[in-house]
């Protein structure tokens, strides 16, 4: 538990190894003190919780979700690839027909001046 507290709250620990907890919720020192005690108890409770072990069912659900996510992206990737192939073919056709890139033509005109 102590190790988890050190790992999760390393920004709140000073060089002496003390956990610093502050509160400025109210103007009353007593209320702020009780708020700090509440924060400390929640930090300890959070660190003392045991981690849930993944069951075979959990692992199967994770794998299914991952598969569904990738299958949802497949149509988008296909559309993107089709657009790219069409664009490349159009550029190749322009090159074989002797058409110049309209931007390169403008560049040649500016070089002549």
C-alpha positions in Angstrom: 0.0 0.0 0.0 2.8 2.4 0.9 4.6 1.7 -2.4 1.4 2.5 -4.4 0.9 5.7 -2.5 4.5 6.7 -3.3 4.0 5.9 -7.0 0.7 7.6 -7.5 1.4 10.7 -5.4 5.1 11.3 -6.1 4.4 15.0 -6.8 3.0 15.5 -3.3 6.0 13.9 -1.5 8.8 16.2 -0.3 12.5 15.3 0.1 11.9 14.1 3.6 9.4 11.5 2.4 6.4 13.3 3.8 3.1 13.4 1.9 1.9 17.0 1.7 -1.9 17.5 1.4 -3.4 20.9 1.4 -6.9 22.4 1.2 -8.2 25.9 0.7 -11.8 25.1 0.2 -13.1 27.2 3.1 -11.9 30.1 5.2 -12.0 28.0 8.3 -8.8 26.2 9.3 -10.7 23.5 11.0 -12.8 22.7 7.9 -9.6 22.7 5.7 -8.0 20.3 8.2 -10.9 17.9 8.0 -10.9 18.1 4.2 -7.2 17.2 4.3 -7.9 14.2 6.5 -10.6 13.1 4.1 -8.2 13.4 1.2 -5.6 11.3 3.0 -8.2 8.6 3.8 -9.3 8.5 0.1 -5.6 8.2 -1.0 -5.1 5.3 1.4 -8.4 3.6 0.3 -7.5 4.0 -3.4 -4.0 2.5 -2.8 -5.3 -0.4 -0.8 -7.8 -1.5 -3.4 -6.8 -4.8 -5.1 -6.7 -4.8 -8.8 -9.3 -6.9 -10.6 -7.8 -9.9 -12.3 -8.7 -10.3 -15.9 -10.8 -13.4 -16.5 -11.0 -15.4 -19.8 -14.2 -13.7 -20.5 -12.7 -10.2 -20.1 -9.8 -11.1 -22.4 -12.2 -12.4 -25.0 -14.2 -9.2 -24.8 -11.1 -7.1 -25.3 -10.1 -9.1 -28.3 -13.6 -8.8 -29.8 -13.6 -5.0 -29.3 -10.2 -4.7 -30.8 -11.3 -6.7 -33.9 -14.5 -4.6 -34.2 -12.4 -1.4 -34.1 -10.1 -2.5 -36.9 -13.0 -3.8 -39.0 -14.8 -0.4 -38.7 -11.7 1.3 -40.0 -11.2 -1.0 -43.0 -13.9 0.7 -45.2 -12.3 4.1 -44.5 -8.9 2.8 -45.5 -10.3 1.3 -48.7 -11.8 4.6 -49.7 -8.6 6.4 -49.0 -6.6 3.9 -51.0 -9.0 4.2 -54.0 -8.7 8.0 -54.0 -4.9 7.7 -54.0 -4.9 5.2 -56.8 -7.2 7.3 -58.9 -5.1 10.4 -58.3 -1.9 8.6 -59.3 -3.5 7.2 -62.5 -4.7 10.7 -63.5 -1.2 12.1 -63.0 0.2 9.2 -65.1 -2.3 9.9 -67.9 -1.5 13.6 -67.9 2.2 12.7 -68.2 1.7 10.3 -71.1 -0.5 12.7 -73.0 2.0 15.4 -72.7 0.0 17.6 -70.5 2.0 19.6 -68.1 1.3 20.1 -64.5 -0.5 23.5 -64.3 1.6 24.6 -61.5 4.9 23.8 -63.3 3.6 25.9 -66.3 3.2 28.9 -64.1 6.6 28.4 -62.8 8.1 28.3 -66.3 6.4 31.6 -67.2 7.8 33.3 -64.1 11.3 32.1 -65.1 11.0 33.6 -68.5 10.5 37.1 -67.2 
